[in-house]
Amino acid sequence: MLLPATIQSQATASPRPDSILATTLMQDLVRVARLPGLSVAALDQGRVRFARGAGYRDLSRRLPVDSSTRFGSASVSKVVMATAALRMMQDGRFDPDQPVSAHFPDFPGAAAITPRLLAAHLGGIPHYGPGSMPSDKRHVWASAALDEFSKARRVGAPGERSVYSTHGITLLSAVLEQRAKQPILDLLAREVFVPFDMPSSGGLFVDSLSPRMALLYARQGDSLRALPGPRNLSFAWAGAGLLQTPSDLVRMTRAYFDGQLSAATLSTAFTEQRTNAGVGTGVAFVWRVEQDWRGRPLAHHAGANPGTRSVLLMRRNEGRSLALMTNVEWTASMDGTANVLLEALFNSAPRRQALELSGRWQGTYDTTAVEGEWVVNGDSGWVSTPEPLRARFLQSGGVGADRLPLRAIRDDLYAVVTPWGLYPLEVTERDARQAHVLIRLGTQRWTLRSR
C-alpha cells in the first residue's frame, strides 16, 4: 500500500538509526532517573527499526528487560481503543456523533453525550474520585462496568470543559462493544491486535500474569521496592488495562502512515476538539496533538499506573513513532522524552564542531539567576543542576541529581538527561571558547552561557 504523499517524499532517504546513541540515552535514563527497567521501540517508514531494553524486569533475580518484555500500557490503552474506533468509523460501523443514549438510554444524561465528546474528555464524566472509585469486581464487558461511575457527580455539562476521565473512555468503549456485539478485548483483538501484528498485546489479567511481564516497582525515597502485583483493571480495559510491548504499539501506528486510514479519518484522529465556548482542549480523538520545539506536528498519549509508565508518540508528517515503557510510576515528561529519543535515532549527524567547554556558567532558570559548572568534551559531558531545579526534582519524584549528563545529537543540539526524562539543549550562539545554550524544560526555560 502506498504511503501518503507527505511521507513518500522522505521515504527514499530514510536514515540508518543511531542505535548506539539511543541505547546510551536509555542507559543514562535508567541510572539518572532510578528506573528498574526501560524498553523502547521505534518505527520508521513502516518498519520497526529499533527495539531494545535497558535495566531489569526483575531486580532481585537480575532478569534484564529485552524487546519481548511486556509492560502495562496504562492510559496508552486509550489510543489503542481509539484506533479500533477510527477503523469502525471509516467502515460505517460506528458513528462518533450518535448520542450514547442510542445504546444506553438509562445512563444519566446520555442524550447529550456523544462518543466524539468522550474522546476529548468533554462528556462531563468524572475521573476517579468520590462516587467513582472502581471496585475490584472482575468485568468482561465494558458495559458491565458502567455502574462503577454512572451515578457519580458530573464535572460539567457535555462540551463545557475538558476534564480527563478514564471512565469516559470506558463509556466510549461500551458503545463500541454494542456496535460490534463483542466484549472490548475481543473487539480490540479483531480490529487492532491481529491486523497490525501485535502478538504480545492483550488484557492485564491479575490471576494469570504473563511470565514475560516486568515486575512492578514503587519508589521508596531514593530506592525501589517491588509491588505485590498489578491491580484489577477490568473496569477500564480500553482506558488503562492492556499489557503490551513497545514494538506492538509502534506497529499499530502504521495504520496512521500507510494509507489504511483515509484522509477524512486522519482528520478526525488529529483535529483538536474545542469546548462549546471555543477553547482548545489539546485533544483530538483521544490523541493529544501539539507541535514540538521545531514546529513539527505530534500526536501522543502517555499513561501511569502503580508500577507502570508508558508513552506512544507519532511524528505525524515523518512516518515515525516511538513507544517507551517502564516498570515504575515515574514523574516525567514522557512525550518530550520520546521525541528527543526519536531525534537521537533519526536526526543525529556527525559532530564536526561539537562543543568543547570546561568551567563555570551563569544564566537563568525560569526567572531566577543561577550559576554552576559544566564540562563538555564533544559528544558527551555534564552540567551541574541549579539548586531550584534540583529541589523540584526531589519534591516531584524523590530523585535528585547534582549533575545532568549531556549527549550530542548534532553540533547544535544535545540531549539533557534528567530525573524527569530527556530534554533538548539547543546551542544558540558559539565561538571557539564560549557558548550560549537554551534548555526547554516543558514550560520553563533554562539559559546558560559561559562565564
C-alpha positions as CSV (number, residue, x, y, z in Angstrom):
1,M,0.0,0.0,0.0
2,L,1.3,3.4,-0.9
3,L,2.5,5.9,1.7
4,P,0.7,9.3,1.9
5,A,2.4,11.9,-0.3
6,T,3.8,13.8,2.7
7,I,5.7,10.7,3.8
8,Q,6.6,9.3,0.4
9,S,8.8,12.3,-0.2
10,Q,11.0,11.4,2.7
11,A,10.8,7.6,2.4
12,T,13.6,7.1,-0.1
13,A,16.2,8.8,2.2
14,S,15.3,7.1,5.4
15,P,18.5,7.3,7.6
16,R,20.0,4.4,9.5
17,P,19.0,4.8,13.1
18,D,21.7,5.9,15.6
19,S,21.2,2.9,17.8
20,I,24.3,3.5,19.9
21,L,23.2,7.0,20.9
22,A,19.7,5.9,21.7
23,T,20.9,2.9,23.7
24,T,23.3,5.2,25.6
25,L,20.5,7.6,26.4
26,M,18.3,4.7,27.7
27,Q,21.1,3.5,30.0
28,D,21.6,7.1,31.2
29,L,17.8,7.4,32.0
30,V,17.9,4.1,34.0
31,R,20.8,5.5,36.1
32,V,19.8,9.1,36.5
33,A,16.0,8.6,37.0
34,R,16.5,5.4,39.1
35,L,14.3,3.2,36.8
36,P,14.3,-0.5,37.3
37,G,13.8,-1.2,33.6
38,L,13.1,0.5,30.4
39,S,12.0,-0.6,26.9
40,V,11.9,1.4,23.7
41,A,10.8,0.7,20.1
42,A,10.7,3.0,17.1
43,L,9.1,2.7,13.7
44,D,10.3,4.4,10.6
45,Q,8.6,4.1,7.2
46,G,6.6,1.1,8.1
47,R,9.4,-0.9,9.8
48,V,10.4,-1.4,13.4
49,R,13.9,0.0,13.2
50,F,14.9,-0.1,16.9
51,A,13.7,-2.2,19.8
52,R,15.8,-2.6,22.9
53,G,15.7,-2.8,26.6
54,A,17.8,-1.4,29.5
55,G,17.8,-2.3,33.2
56,Y,15.8,-5.1,34.7
57,R,12.3,-6.6,34.6
58,D,13.1,-8.4,37.9
59,L,15.7,-6.6,40.0
60,S,16.1,-9.4,42.6
61,R,16.8,-12.1,40.0
62,R,18.7,-9.7,37.7
63,L,16.5,-10.6,34.7
64,P,17.1,-7.9,32.1
65,V,14.5,-6.1,30.0
66,D,14.5,-7.0,26.3
67,S,12.3,-6.2,23.4
68,S,9.9,-9.1,24.3
69,T,9.3,-7.9,27.9
70,R,5.6,-6.9,28.4
71,F,4.6,-3.8,30.4
72,G,1.3,-2.4,31.5
73,S,0.2,0.2,28.9
74,A,-1.8,2.2,31.5
75,S,-3.6,5.1,29.6
76,V,-1.8,4.4,26.4
77,S,-4.5,1.7,26.1
78,K,-6.8,4.6,25.2
79,V,-5.2,5.2,21.8
80,V,-5.4,1.5,21.0
81,M,-9.1,1.8,21.6
82,A,-9.2,5.0,19.5
83,T,-7.5,3.1,16.6
84,A,-10.3,0.5,16.7
85,A,-12.9,3.2,16.8
86,L,-11.4,5.0,13.9
87,R,-11.4,1.8,11.8
88,M,-15.0,1.1,12.6
89,M,-16.0,4.7,11.9
90,Q,-14.3,4.6,8.5
91,D,-16.2,1.4,7.6
92,G,-19.5,2.9,8.7
93,R,-19.8,0.6,11.7
94,F,-19.6,3.4,14.2
95,D,-21.0,7.0,14.4
96,P,-19.0,9.2,16.8
97,D,-21.8,11.7,16.8
98,Q,-24.7,9.4,17.7
99,P,-25.8,10.1,21.3
100,V,-24.8,7.5,23.8
101,S,-28.5,7.2,24.7
102,A,-28.9,5.1,21.5
103,H,-27.3,2.3,23.3
104,F,-27.6,3.2,27.0
105,P,-30.8,5.1,27.4
106,D,-30.7,4.7,31.2
107,F,-27.2,6.2,31.6
108,P,-27.8,9.6,33.2
109,G,-27.6,12.4,30.7
110,A,-26.7,10.1,27.8
111,A,-28.8,12.0,25.3
112,A,-26.4,14.9,25.4
113,I,-23.2,12.8,25.4
114,T,-21.6,11.6,22.2
115,P,-18.5,9.4,21.6
116,R,-16.7,12.3,20.0
117,L,-17.1,14.3,23.2
118,L,-16.0,11.4,25.3
119,A,-12.8,11.1,23.1
120,A,-11.7,14.6,24.1
121,H,-12.9,14.2,27.8
122,L,-15.7,16.7,27.1
123,G,-18.5,14.4,28.3
124,G,-18.7,15.7,31.8
125,I,-17.8,12.3,33.2
126,P,-15.5,12.4,36.3
127,H,-12.2,10.6,36.7
128,Y,-11.5,8.6,39.8
129,G,-12.9,10.2,43.0
130,P,-15.8,10.2,45.4
131,G,-18.6,8.2,44.0
132,S,-16.5,6.9,41.1
133,M,-13.7,4.9,42.6
134,P,-13.7,1.5,40.8
135,S,-14.3,-1.7,42.8
136,D,-12.2,-4.9,42.5
137,K,-15.0,-6.6,40.6
138,R,-14.0,-8.6,37.6
139,H,-15.6,-7.3,34.3
140,V,-15.5,-8.9,30.9
141,W,-17.7,-6.3,29.1
142,A,-17.1,-2.6,29.4
143,S,-20.8,-2.1,29.5
144,A,-20.9,-4.1,32.8
145,A,-18.6,-1.6,34.4
146,L,-20.8,1.5,33.8
147,D,-22.4,1.2,37.2
148,E,-18.9,1.9,38.7
149,F,-19.4,5.6,37.8
150,S,-22.8,6.2,36.2
151,K,-24.2,8.0,39.3
152,A,-21.1,10.0,40.2
153,R,-21.4,13.8,40.3
154,R,-20.6,15.3,36.9
155,V,-17.7,17.7,36.3
156,G,-19.7,19.9,33.9
157,A,-22.3,19.8,31.2
158,P,-21.3,17.9,28.0
159,G,-19.0,20.1,25.9
160,E,-18.4,22.6,28.7
161,R,-14.8,21.7,29.6
162,S,-12.3,19.0,29.0
163,V,-11.6,17.0,32.3
164,Y,-9.5,13.9,31.9
165,S,-11.6,10.8,32.6
166,T,-10.8,7.1,32.2
167,H,-14.5,6.4,33.0
168,G,-15.5,8.5,30.0
169,I,-13.3,6.2,27.8
170,T,-14.9,3.2,29.4
171,L,-18.3,4.6,28.3
172,L,-17.0,5.1,24.8
173,S,-15.6,1.6,24.6
174,A,-19.0,0.3,25.8
175,V,-20.6,1.9,22.8
176,L,-18.1,0.2,20.5
177,E,-19.0,-3.1,22.2
178,Q,-22.7,-2.6,21.3
179,R,-21.8,-1.8,17.7
180,A,-19.5,-4.8,17.4
181,K,-21.5,-7.1,19.6
182,Q,-18.3,-8.2,21.2
183,P,-16.6,-7.6,24.6
184,I,-14.0,-5.0,24.3
185,L,-10.9,-7.2,24.5
186,D,-12.2,-9.4,21.7
187,L,-13.0,-6.3,19.7
188,L,-9.5,-4.9,20.1
189,A,-8.0,-8.2,19.0
190,R,-10.1,-8.2,15.9
191,E,-9.7,-4.5,15.0
192,V,-6.1,-3.9,16.1
193,F,-4.0,-6.7,17.6
194,V,-4.4,-9.2,14.7
195,P,-4.4,-6.9,11.7
196,F,-1.4,-4.9,13.0
197,D,0.7,-7.8,14.1
198,M,0.7,-7.2,17.8
199,P,1.1,-10.7,19.3
200,S,2.1,-9.5,22.8
201,S,-1.0,-7.4,23.3
202,G,-4.0,-8.3,25.5
203,G,-5.6,-7.6,28.8
204,L,-3.6,-7.5,32.0
205,F,-5.2,-10.4,33.9
206,V,-4.2,-10.3,37.6
207,D,-5.0,-14.0,38.1
208,S,-2.8,-15.3,35.2
209,L,0.2,-12.9,34.8
210,S,2.4,-13.3,31.8
211,P,5.9,-14.8,32.6
212,R,7.3,-12.1,30.2
213,M,5.7,-9.3,32.2
214,A,8.0,-6.9,34.0
215,L,7.6,-6.8,37.8
216,L,6.1,-3.6,39.2
217,Y,8.1,-1.3,41.4
218,A,7.4,1.8,43.5
219,R,9.8,4.5,44.8
220,Q,10.7,4.4,48.4
221,G,12.8,7.5,48.9
222,D,15.7,7.1,46.5
223,S,15.3,3.3,46.3
224,L,12.8,0.9,44.7
225,R,10.5,-1.7,46.3
226,A,8.6,-4.4,44.5
227,L,4.8,-4.2,44.5
228,P,2.8,-7.3,45.2
229,G,1.2,-7.2,41.8
230,P,-1.0,-5.2,39.5
231,R,-4.5,-4.1,40.4
232,N,-7.5,-5.4,38.7
233,L,-8.1,-3.0,35.8
234,S,-11.0,-4.8,34.1
235,F,-13.3,-1.8,34.9
236,A,-11.3,0.0,32.2
237,W,-9.8,-2.5,29.8
238,A,-9.7,0.1,26.9
239,G,-8.7,3.0,29.2
240,A,-5.9,1.6,31.4
241,G,-5.9,-2.2,31.3
242,L,-3.8,-3.5,28.4
243,L,-0.5,-5.4,28.6
244,Q,1.9,-4.8,25.6
245,T,5.4,-4.3,24.3
246,P,6.7,-1.1,22.7
247,S,7.2,-2.9,19.4
248,D,3.5,-3.8,19.3
249,L,2.5,-0.2,19.9
250,V,4.6,1.2,17.2
251,R,3.4,-1.4,14.7
252,M,-0.1,-0.2,15.4
253,T,0.9,3.3,14.2
254,R,1.5,2.1,10.7
255,A,-2.3,2.5,10.1
256,Y,-1.8,6.3,10.5
257,F,1.0,6.4,8.0
258,D,0.4,3.9,5.2
259,G,-3.0,4.8,3.9
260,Q,-5.1,2.3,5.8
261,L,-6.8,5.3,7.4
262,S,-8.3,7.8,4.9
263,A,-7.6,11.5,5.0
264,A,-11.0,12.1,6.4
265,T,-10.4,9.6,9.2
266,L,-7.0,11.1,10.0
267,S,-8.7,14.5,10.2
268,T,-10.9,13.1,12.9
269,A,-8.0,11.5,14.6
270,F,-5.8,14.6,14.7
271,T,-8.2,17.7,14.7
272,E,-8.1,19.3,18.1
273,Q,-11.6,19.5,19.7
274,R,-12.9,22.6,21.4
275,T,-15.3,23.3,24.2
276,N,-18.7,24.9,23.5
277,A,-17.0,28.2,24.1
278,G,-14.3,27.6,21.5
279,V,-11.5,26.9,24.0
280,G,-8.9,24.4,22.6
281,T,-8.6,21.1,24.6
282,G,-5.2,19.9,23.2
283,V,-7.0,16.6,22.5
284,A,-8.4,15.3,19.2
285,F,-9.9,11.8,19.0
286,V,-8.2,10.6,22.2
287,W,-4.8,11.6,20.8
288,R,-3.1,14.6,22.3
289,V,-2.0,17.0,19.5
290,E,0.7,19.7,19.5
291,Q,3.9,20.9,17.9
292,D,7.4,20.3,19.2
293,W,10.1,22.8,19.6
294,R,10.9,22.7,15.9
295,G,7.2,23.1,14.8
296,R,6.7,19.5,13.8
297,P,3.1,18.2,14.4
298,L,3.0,15.4,17.1
299,A,0.3,13.1,18.3
300,H,0.9,11.3,21.6
301,H,-0.6,9.8,24.7
302,A,1.1,8.8,28.0
303,G,-0.1,6.7,30.9
304,A,0.6,5.9,34.5
305,N,-0.5,3.3,36.9
306,P,1.2,2.0,40.1
307,G,4.4,0.3,38.8
308,T,3.8,1.5,35.2
309,R,4.7,4.5,33.0
310,S,4.3,4.5,29.2
311,V,4.0,6.7,26.2
312,L,3.4,6.4,22.4
313,L,4.3,9.3,20.2
314,M,4.0,9.9,16.5
315,R,5.7,12.5,14.3
316,R,2.7,12.8,12.0
317,N,4.4,14.1,8.9
318,E,7.5,11.8,9.0
319,G,6.1,8.3,9.2
320,R,7.9,7.8,12.6
321,S,6.7,6.7,16.0
322,L,8.3,5.7,19.3
323,A,6.9,3.9,22.3
324,L,8.6,3.9,25.7
325,M,7.6,1.7,28.7
326,T,9.0,1.3,32.2
327,N,8.0,-0.7,35.3
328,V,7.8,2.1,37.9
329,E,5.5,5.1,38.2
330,W,7.7,7.9,37.1
331,T,7.3,11.7,37.2
332,A,8.5,12.5,33.8
333,S,7.9,14.4,30.6
334,M,7.1,11.2,28.7
335,D,6.1,12.8,25.3
336,G,9.2,15.0,25.4
337,T,11.5,12.1,26.3
338,A,10.0,10.1,23.4
339,N,10.5,12.9,21.0
340,V,14.2,13.5,22.0
341,L,14.8,9.8,21.6
342,L,13.3,10.0,18.0
343,E,15.6,12.9,17.3
344,A,18.6,10.9,18.5
345,L,17.6,7.9,16.5
346,F,16.8,9.5,13.1
347,N,18.1,13.1,13.1
348,S,21.6,12.7,14.6
349,A,24.6,13.8,12.5
350,P,28.4,13.5,12.7
351,R,29.7,16.0,15.2
352,R,32.2,18.2,13.2
353,Q,32.1,21.3,15.5
354,A,30.9,19.7,18.8
355,L,31.2,21.8,21.9
356,E,34.4,21.8,24.0
357,L,33.6,23.5,27.3
358,S,35.0,23.5,30.8
359,G,34.4,25.8,33.7
360,R,31.7,28.0,35.1
361,W,28.4,29.0,33.5
362,Q,25.8,31.6,34.6
363,G,22.2,32.1,33.4
364,T,18.6,31.9,34.5
365,Y,16.2,29.1,35.4
366,D,12.7,30.3,34.8
367,T,13.3,33.8,36.1
368,T,15.8,33.0,38.8
369,A,19.5,33.9,38.3
370,V,21.6,30.7,38.6
371,E,25.2,29.6,38.1
372,G,27.2,26.4,38.1
373,E,29.8,24.3,36.3
374,W,29.8,22.3,33.1
375,V,32.2,20.1,31.1
376,V,31.5,19.2,27.5
377,N,34.1,17.2,25.5
378,G,32.5,16.9,22.1
379,D,30.0,14.0,22.2
380,S,29.3,14.0,25.9
381,G,29.6,15.9,29.1
382,W,27.6,17.2,32.1
383,V,26.1,20.3,33.5
384,S,25.6,21.0,37.2
385,T,22.0,21.3,38.4
386,P,20.9,24.7,39.7
387,E,19.5,24.4,43.2
388,P,15.9,25.5,42.4
389,L,15.7,22.7,39.8
390,R,17.3,20.1,42.0
391,A,14.8,20.9,44.7
392,R,12.0,20.4,42.2
393,F,13.4,17.1,41.1
394,L,13.3,15.9,44.8
395,Q,9.9,17.3,45.5
396,S,8.2,15.9,42.5
397,G,9.8,12.5,42.1
398,G,12.1,11.8,45.1
399,V,15.2,11.6,42.9
400,G,17.8,14.3,42.9
401,A,20.7,14.9,40.6
402,D,23.8,17.1,41.2
403,R,25.0,16.7,37.6
404,L,22.9,16.1,34.4
405,P,24.6,14.1,31.6
406,L,24.7,15.6,28.1
407,R,24.8,13.6,24.9
408,A,25.4,15.2,21.5
409,I,22.8,14.6,18.8
410,R,24.2,17.3,16.4
411,D,26.5,20.2,16.7
412,D,23.6,22.5,17.6
413,L,21.6,20.0,19.8
414,Y,22.3,17.9,22.8
415,A,20.1,15.7,24.9
416,V,20.0,16.6,28.6
417,V,19.3,13.5,30.9
418,T,17.3,14.4,34.0
419,P,15.2,12.6,36.6
420,W,12.2,13.9,34.6
421,G,13.4,12.4,31.4
422,L,15.1,13.8,28.3
423,Y,15.1,17.5,27.2
424,P,16.7,19.3,24.2
425,L,19.7,21.6,24.7
426,E,20.0,24.0,21.8
427,V,23.2,25.8,21.1
428,T,22.0,29.3,20.2
429,E,25.4,31.0,20.0
430,R,29.0,29.8,20.0
431,D,32.6,30.7,19.2
432,A,35.9,29.0,19.8
433,R,35.7,29.2,23.6
434,Q,32.2,30.2,24.6
435,A,28.6,29.1,24.1
436,H,25.1,30.2,24.9
437,V,22.5,27.4,25.2
438,L,18.8,27.0,25.9
439,I,17.3,24.1,27.7
440,R,13.5,23.8,27.4
441,L,12.1,22.1,30.5
442,G,8.4,22.0,29.4
443,T,7.1,25.4,30.0
444,Q,10.3,26.5,31.8
445,R,13.4,27.8,30.2
446,W,16.9,27.4,31.5
447,T,19.5,29.5,29.7
448,L,23.3,29.2,30.2
449,R,26.3,31.0,28.9
450,S,30.0,30.6,29.6
451,R,31.5,32.8,32.2
